[in-house]
Amino acid sequence: MQRHELNYPETDIDETGAWLSIGDLMSGLLMIFALLLILALLQLTEAAEKAKNSRIVIIQSLQETLAEKGINAQVDPQTGDISILDSVLFDLDSAELKPEGLQFLELFVPVYSKAIFSTEQIAQQIQHVVIEGHTSSTGSWDHNMKLSLDRANSVSRAVSDLSFAGKKGFRERMLVAGRGESEADQEVDNSSDRKVIFRFQFKSDRFLRWFMEQRGL
């Protein structure tokens, strides 16, 4: 008796097993991505908590030491930003440090440096120390932007000429910025808008801002 072999078209082959394998693979990859995301969020939360605690330590140290030394500078209790009115450092519409402005920096900068680099653990978290110039809204936008940047540069040069503990780490992280009148009262010439801000930034700050923006917070 002659045997006949049946040849089925390739399209008739049962592909259920192949699709199940692909589905299992995708599920496994999805689980891995989910675990990596959870791990990243945990690390981000840990970094945020560490930065928060370090910021509190720095702010408390700054407030206590500035009060003890009788240094007239405003400390933001949330961020630790130090605002120094331009009248302390400069004459009106000038970017040249006054003698008393230089004396102020000679007293203030060592105190500030000691506070933000109080421990090696905190020092390792700091990415930038920003010297930021601001002006009031009086005058043209271009003039105010140049003036704010020139003033910040004058302060940074003075810092570079000083001798104080932690100077090397301070200078390595130092950035200079001019904000002009971008944050000033546009309706009134407010003297408090004319200032120089010292701001420290942690390495985790950028990632935290990105995360908050992604979540719409």
Sequence and secondary structure as in RCSB ss.txt:
>XXXX:A:sequence
MQRHELNYPETDIDETGAWLSIGDLMSGLLMIFALLLILALLQLTEAAEKAKNSRIVIIQSLQETLAEKGINAQV
DPQTGDISILDSVLFDLDSAELKPEGLQFLELFVPVYSKAIFSTEQIAQQIQHVVIEGHTSSTGSWDHNMKLSLD
RANSVSRAVSDLSFAGKKGFRERMLVAGRGESEADQEVDNSSDRKVIFRFQFKSDRFLRWFMEQRGL
>XXXX:A:secstr
         GGGS  HHHHHHHHHHHHHHHHHHHHHHHHHHHHHHHHHHHHHHHHHHHHHHHHHHHHHHT   EE
 TTT  EEEEHHHHB TT  SB HHHHHHHHHHHHHHHHHHTSSHHHHHHEEEEEEEEE  S S HHHHHHHHHH
HHHHHHHHHHH   TTHHHHHHHEEEEE TTTTS SSS  GGGSEEEEEEEETTHHHHHHHHHHTT 
